[in-house]
Amino acid sequence: MSTPLREHLVLGQILRELSTEHEISRLNWQRLRDTFGDRFIKAWRLITENRVKRYLFRPSGKEIWIAIGNNAEYMIYPRAGYCSCSDFYFRVLDQEVALCYHVLAQRLAETLDHYDTIMEDDEAYNLLMDIWKKYSVAD
């Protein structure tokens, strides 16, 4: 089984379990570590350091997720599995891995309900998008 497919399957199974348990069991911790390696450790650090943010714009309901990396803030579109980091462009698009650690963090944080929600008016959307695009550089 290819690495990206295996990663998607393992993560999907663990997210289903987390949606009812709301915490990571020792077994699932090890499975995440074995499957994603350092990407899981980095993702977990983002979660525990409260660096996963959900921006919700009113009244449109637009939603943007942000992961605050070491050197930049990365835009995440969970439904598309997209992240604006360089790892996404160089490893995910080349199908070397299923997802970058920012997307992994977002998916785990959302399932565990451990993220900050920031409400903004629609007028702030374009300004914030310009800022995030400018600062989405290699992490």
MARPAVEX-907731 format. One record per residue (C-alpha): residue number from 1; x, y, z. Coordinates in steps of 0.25 Angstrom, whole numbers, plus 2048, in hexadecimal, padded with zeros to 3 digits. Example, Ala and Ser with C-alpha at 12.3 -4.5 7.8 and 13.67 -1.06 7.14 Angstrom:
% residues 2
{1,{831,7EE,81F}}
{2,{837,7FC,81D}}
END
This chain:
% residues 139
{1,{800,800,800}}
{2,{806,80E,7FC}}
{3,{809,817,807}}
{4,{7FF,822,804}}
{5,{7F4,818,804}}
{6,{7F8,811,811}}
{7,{7F9,81F,817}}
{8,{7EB,822,813}}
{9,{7E5,815,818}}
{10,{7EC,816,825}}
{11,{7E8,824,828}}
{12,{7DA,822,824}}
{13,{7D9,816,82D}}
{14,{7DF,81E,839}}
{15,{7D6,82A,836}}
{16,{7CA,822,837}}
{17,{7CE,81C,844}}
{18,{7D2,82A,849}}
{19,{7C4,830,845}}
{20,{7BE,827,850}}
{21,{7C9,826,85A}}
{22,{7CF,834,85A}}
{23,{7DD,830,85E}}
{24,{7E8,829,857}}
{25,{7EA,81B,85D}}
{26,{7F8,815,85F}}
{27,{7F6,80C,854}}
{28,{7F1,817,84A}}
{29,{7FD,820,84F}}
{30,{806,815,84B}}
{31,{7FF,812,83E}}
{32,{800,821,83A}}
{33,{80F,822,83E}}
{34,{812,815,836}}
{35,{80A,81A,82A}}
{36,{80E,829,829}}
{37,{81B,829,831}}
{38,{820,837,834}}
{39,{814,83D,82D}}
{40,{80B,838,838}}
{41,{814,83E,843}}
{42,{814,84B,83C}}
{43,{805,84B,83A}}
{44,{803,847,848}}
{45,{80C,853,84D}}
{46,{803,85C,844}}
{47,{7F7,857,84B}}
{48,{7FC,858,859}}
{49,{802,865,857}}
{50,{7F5,86B,852}}
{51,{7FA,86E,845}}
{52,{7EE,869,83D}}
{53,{7E4,874,83A}}
{54,{7D7,874,833}}
{55,{7D3,881,82D}}
{56,{7C4,882,82B}}
{57,{7BF,88E,823}}
{58,{7B1,895,825}}
{59,{7A7,895,81F}}
{60,{7AC,88D,813}}
{61,{7B1,881,81C}}
{62,{7BE,880,814}}
{63,{7C8,877,81C}}
{64,{7D7,877,81B}}
{65,{7E0,86F,824}}
{66,{7EE,874,828}}
{67,{7F9,86C,82E}}
{68,{804,875,834}}
{69,{811,86E,830}}
{70,{81F,872,835}}
{71,{821,87D,82A}}
{72,{814,87F,824}}
{73,{805,87E,824}}
{74,{7FF,874,81B}}
{75,{7F1,873,815}}
{76,{7EA,866,815}}
{77,{7DE,862,80D}}
{78,{7DA,855,814}}
{79,{7D0,850,80A}}
{80,{7DA,851,7FF}}
{81,{7E5,84C,808}}
{82,{7ED,859,804}}
{83,{7F8,860,80C}}
{84,{800,86C,807}}
{85,{80D,866,80C}}
{86,{819,862,804}}
{87,{817,853,809}}
{88,{80A,853,802}}
{89,{810,857,7F5}}
{90,{81C,84E,7F5}}
{91,{817,842,7FC}}
{92,{808,841,7FC}}
{93,{806,845,7EE}}
{94,{811,83B,7EA}}
{95,{809,830,7F2}}
{96,{815,82D,7FB}}
{97,{80C,830,807}}
{98,{7FD,831,809}}
{99,{7FE,83F,810}}
{100,{807,849,817}}
{101,{807,84A,826}}
{102,{7FF,857,825}}
{103,{7F3,84F,81F}}
{104,{7F5,844,829}}
{105,{7F5,84E,834}}
{106,{7E8,854,82F}}
{107,{7E1,847,82D}}
{108,{7E5,842,83B}}
{109,{7E2,84F,842}}
{110,{7D4,850,83B}}
{111,{7D0,842,83F}}
{112,{7D5,844,84D}}
{113,{7CF,852,84E}}
{114,{7DC,858,852}}
{115,{7DE,865,84A}}
{116,{7DB,874,84B}}
{117,{7CF,87A,843}}
{118,{7D1,888,83F}}
{119,{7C5,890,83A}}
{120,{7C7,89B,82F}}
{121,{7BE,8A3,827}}
{122,{7BE,8A0,818}}
{123,{7C5,8AE,816}}
{124,{7D2,8A8,81C}}
{125,{7D2,89C,813}}
{126,{7DA,8A2,807}}
{127,{7E4,8A9,811}}
{128,{7E7,89C,818}}
{129,{7E8,894,80C}}
{130,{7F2,89E,806}}
{131,{7FA,89D,813}}
{132,{7FA,88E,814}}
{133,{7FE,88D,805}}
{134,{809,896,808}}
{135,{80E,88E,814}}
{136,{80C,880,80F}}
{137,{81B,87D,80D}}
{138,{823,871,80F}}
{139,{822,86C,81D}}
END
